[in-house]
């Protein structure tokens, strides 16, 4: 993976190696930072990079900053503008990218609990993982998903992700690719950094947002695409035993996109291969993200066309 030339830090684009913060930052000491992970999809035929669902990500980024009571909340327009500038500065072309926007507490001799606040943005090439077609194995974790009244998962606070890190490390040590969390009520929640679906009798089922999950933009996208494909969907509680009865299962998220789950607790899901509904969903999802199908143009923000239009003004 090639190292980018530039990052964005506190109102300016800087060389990658200069994008540093002090060890006294509240972000470093306490995990007091919030972020959004976004995807940029390259369309070779159109020679265009599309940022997927930028507006929705920026709305959630605003919510996370407000929830953390940061003294300064960076506006969606400002973060969007700087993200596009950084993508162009790094000449992001030819490969999909992962974008991270982070609002963080800065340091100082006496750092505050709500400010001052900084903004960092990075863009990194992120090729599609091989197991997105072959599927992954998952373990129902012994770690419990943190409850909303402890550390709410709907807020994309960096500190929250230590919960997922513990489950991921346990799963990998036990020979699995990743994990599935149960919540404090013993109901299925989500993966360490992605939402979870099962398919039973032609119906797609996913835990509701009251099951200590992230209010995922990809999850919302998937629910809409499944509906457009004529696949019935339901959001509800899911028991641990029910996932063994699933015909198909998959994770979804910005980083995970739509990834089949073919084995859970060493039991095959369905016939142990990617299922027909998951496969149809994958194809539709990637067509939309890349702009191949032309559907849902409102979800794609062009990086280079937008620059050309601005220059012509």
C-alpha positions in Angstrom: 0.0 0.0 0.0 1.5 3.3 -1.1 2.0 6.0 1.5 0.1 9.2 0.6 2.0 12.4 0.1 -0.2 14.5 2.2 -2.6 14.6 5.2 -4.9 17.4 6.4 -4.2 18.7 9.9 -5.7 21.8 11.6 -6.7 23.8 8.6 -3.9 23.0 6.2 -2.6 20.2 4.0 0.8 19.0 5.2 3.3 16.4 4.2 2.4 13.0 5.6 5.3 12.8 8.0 4.4 16.2 9.5 0.8 15.2 10.4 1.6 14.8 14.1 0.0 15.8 17.4 1.5 16.1 20.9 1.4 13.2 23.4 -0.5 15.4 25.8 -3.6 15.5 23.6 -6.9 14.4 25.1 -7.3 12.1 22.1 -4.0 10.3 22.9 -4.5 10.2 26.7 -8.3 9.4 26.9 -9.4 8.5 23.4 -11.4 11.7 23.3 -11.9 11.9 19.6 -14.6 11.1 17.1 -14.3 10.0 13.5 -15.9 9.0 10.3 -14.6 6.3 7.9 -15.6 6.9 4.3 -14.9 5.1 1.0 -13.8 6.6 -2.3 -14.6 4.4 -5.3 -12.7 4.7 -8.5 -14.6 4.5 -11.8 -12.0 3.7 -14.5 -14.3 4.4 -17.5 -15.4 7.8 -16.2 -11.9 8.6 -14.7 -13.7 9.7 -11.6 -13.4 9.1 -7.8 -16.7 9.0 -6.0 -17.0 9.5 -2.2 -19.9 7.4 -1.1 -22.6 9.0 1.0 -20.5 11.9 2.0 -23.5 14.0 3.3 -24.8 11.3 5.5 -21.3 10.7 7.0 -20.9 14.4 7.7 -24.2 14.5 9.4 -23.2 11.7 11.7 -19.8 13.3 12.2 -21.5 16.5 13.4 -23.7 14.4 15.8 -20.7 12.7 17.3 -18.9 16.0 17.9 -22.0 17.6 19.5 -22.6 14.5 21.7 -19.0 14.7 23.0 -19.7 18.4 23.8 -16.7 19.6 21.9 -16.2 23.4 22.1 -15.9 23.6 18.3 -18.0 21.6 15.8 -16.6 21.5 12.3 -19.3 22.1 9.8 -20.2 19.4 7.2 -19.4 21.9 4.4 -16.0 22.6 5.7 -15.0 19.0 6.3 -16.4 18.0 2.9 -14.4 20.8 1.2 -11.1 19.8 2.9 -11.7 16.1 2.2 -12.1 16.7 -1.5 -9.0 19.0 -1.5 -6.9 16.3 0.1 -8.1 13.6 -2.3 -7.0 15.8 -5.2 -3.7 16.7 -3.5 -2.9 13.0 -3.1 -4.0 12.4 -6.7 -6.2 9.5 -5.6 -6.9 7.7 -8.9 -6.8 4.1 -10.1 -7.6 2.5 -6.7 -10.4 2.7 -4.1 -9.5 4.7 -1.0 -10.4 4.8 2.7 -10.9 8.2 4.1 -10.8 9.1 7.8 -12.0 12.4 9.2 -11.2 12.8 12.9 -12.1 15.6 15.4 -9.9 15.3 18.4 -9.1 17.1 21.7 -5.7 18.8 21.5 -3.0 18.9 24.1 -1.4 21.6 26.2 -0.1 22.1 29.8 -3.7 21.8 31.1 -5.8 20.2 28.3 -9.5 20.7 28.7 -12.2 18.1 28.6 -14.1 19.7 25.7 -11.5 21.7 23.9 -9.5 23.0 22.1 -10.4 20.8 19.2 -8.4 19.8 16.1 -9.4 18.2 12.8 -7.4 15.6 10.9 -8.2 13.9 7.6 -6.3 11.0 5.9 -6.8 9.1 2.7 -5.3 5.7 2.1 -5.5 3.2 -0.8 -7.8 0.4 0.3 -8.1 -2.5 -2.3 -11.0 -4.9 -1.8 -10.2 -7.8 0.5 -10.0 -11.3 -1.1 -12.4 -12.8 1.4 -15.2 -10.5 0.2 -16.0 -13.2 -2.3 -14.9 -16.3 -0.4 -16.4 -15.3 2.9 -15.1 -15.1 6.5 -15.5 -17.2 9.6 -16.8 -15.6 12.8 -16.9 -16.5 16.5 -19.7 -15.5 18.9 -17.5 -13.5 21.3 -17.3 -14.0 25.1 -16.8 -10.2 25.2 -20.1 -8.3 25.5 -21.0 -5.3 23.3 -20.9 -2.2 25.5 -24.3 -0.9 26.4 -25.8 2.4 25.2 -26.0 3.7 28.8 -22.3 3.0 29.3 -20.5 4.0 26.1 -23.0 4.4 23.2 -22.0 2.7 20.0 -24.0 5.1 17.9 -21.4 7.7 18.7 -18.2 7.0 16.6 -15.8 7.8 19.5 -12.4 6.2 19.1 -12.4 5.0 22.7 -15.4 2.8 21.9 -13.4 0.7 19.5 -11.3 -0.9 22.2 -14.3 -3.1 22.8 -14.2 -4.4 19.3 -10.4 -4.8 19.4 -10.7 -7.2 22.3 -13.2 -9.3 20.5 -11.2 -9.3 17.3 -8.0 -10.3 19.0 -9.8 -13.2 20.8 -11.4 -14.4 17.6 -8.1 -14.4 15.7 -6.3 -16.1 18.6 -9.0 -18.8 18.4 -8.6 -19.3 14.7 -11.4 -17.2 13.3 -11.4 -14.2 11.0 -13.6 -12.0 13.2 -16.2 -11.9 15.9 -20.0 -11.4 16.5 -21.0 -9.5 19.7 -24.0 -10.3 21.9 -25.3 -7.4 24.0 -25.9 -7.3 27.7 -29.4 -8.9 27.1 -27.8 -11.8 25.3 -29.2 -10.7 21.9 -27.1 -10.5 18.8 -25.6 -7.0 18.3 -23.0 -6.6 15.6 -19.4 -7.2 14.6 -16.4 -5.3 16.0 -16.7 -2.6 13.4 -19.6 -3.7 11.2 -23.3 -4.5 11.2 -24.6 -8.1 10.8 -27.4 -9.6 8.8 -28.8 -13.1 8.5 -31.1 -14.5 5.7 -33.8 -17.0 6.6 -36.4 -18.3 4.2 -35.7 -15.5 1.8 -36.0 -12.7 4.4 -33.1 -10.5 5.5 -33.0 -10.0 9.2 -30.7 -7.5 11.2 -30.6 -6.5 14.8 -32.5 -3.3 15.5 -30.8 0.0 16.5 -31.8 -0.6 20.1 -29.4 -3.5 20.3 -26.3 -1.4 21.0 -25.2 -1.1 17.4 -23.9 1.8 15.3 -26.5 3.5 13.3 -24.7 2.5 10.2 -24.9 4.3 6.9 -24.0 1.2 5.1 -26.7 -0.8 7.0 -29.3 1.8 5.9 -28.0 1.6 2.3 -28.2 -2.2 2.4 -31.8 -2.2 3.7 -32.8 0.1 0.9 -31.1 -1.9 -1.8 -32.6 -5.2 -0.5 -36.0 -3.6 -0.7 -35.4 -2.5 -4.3 -34.3 -6.0 -5.1 -37.6 -7.3 -3.8 -36.0 -9.0 -0.7 -38.2 -8.5 2.4 -36.3 -7.1 5.4 -36.9 -6.9 9.1 -35.1 -5.2 12.0 -35.6 -6.9 15.3 -34.0 -8.8 18.2 -32.0 -11.9 17.0 -31.2 -14.8 19.4 -27.8 -16.4 19.4 -29.4 -19.8 18.5 -31.1 -18.3 15.5 -27.9 -17.5 13.6 -27.2 -21.3 13.4 -30.5 -21.6 11.5 -29.5 -19.0 9.0 -29.4 -19.8 5.3 -26.9 -16.9 4.7 -25.2 -14.3 6.7 -23.1 -11.2 6.0 -21.4 -8.2 7.5 -21.7 -4.7 6.2 -19.9 -1.4 6.8 -17.7 1.1 5.1 -14.6 -0.9 5.6 -16.3 -4.3 5.3 -18.6 -3.3 2.4 -20.8 -6.5 2.0 -18.8 -9.5 3.2 -20.3 -13.0 3.4 -20.0 -14.9 6.7 -19.7 -18.6 5.7 -18.9 -20.1 9.1 -20.0 -19.2 12.7 -18.5 -21.1 15.7 -17.2 -23.7 13.3 -20.6 -24.5 11.9 -21.2 -23.8 8.2 -23.8 -21.1 7.4 -26.1 -22.6 4.8 -23.9 -24.6 2.5 -20.8 -22.8 3.6 -20.5 -20.6 0.5 -21.7 -17.2 -0.5 -25.5 -17.3 -0.8 -27.6 -16.1 -3.7 -29.1 -13.1 -1.9 -25.8 -11.9 -0.5 -24.2 -12.3 -4.0 -27.0 -10.2 -5.6 -26.7 -7.6 -2.9 -22.9 -7.4 -3.4 -23.2 -6.9 -7.1 -25.8 -4.2 -6.7 -23.9 -2.5 -3.9 -20.7 -2.2 -5.9 -22.4 -1.1 -9.0 -24.0 1.8 -7.1 -20.8 2.7 -5.2 -18.7 2.8 -8.4 -21.4 4.5 -10.4 -21.5 1.6 -12.9 -25.3 1.3 -12.9 -26.2 5.0 -12.7 -28.6 4.3 -9.9 -28.6 6.5 -6.8 -26.4 9.3 -8.1 -27.3 11.3 -5.1 -25.2 8.9 -3.0 -22.0 9.6 -4.9 -19.9 12.8 -4.6 -17.5 13.2 -7.6 -14.0 14.4 -6.6 -12.6 15.7 -9.9 -15.8 16.7 -11.7 -16.6 18.9 -8.7 -13.2 20.6 -8.9 -13.6 21.2 -12.6 -17.0 22.8 -12.0 -15.7 25.0 -9.3 -12.8 26.2 -11.5 -15.2 27.1 -14.2 -17.3 29.4 -12.0 
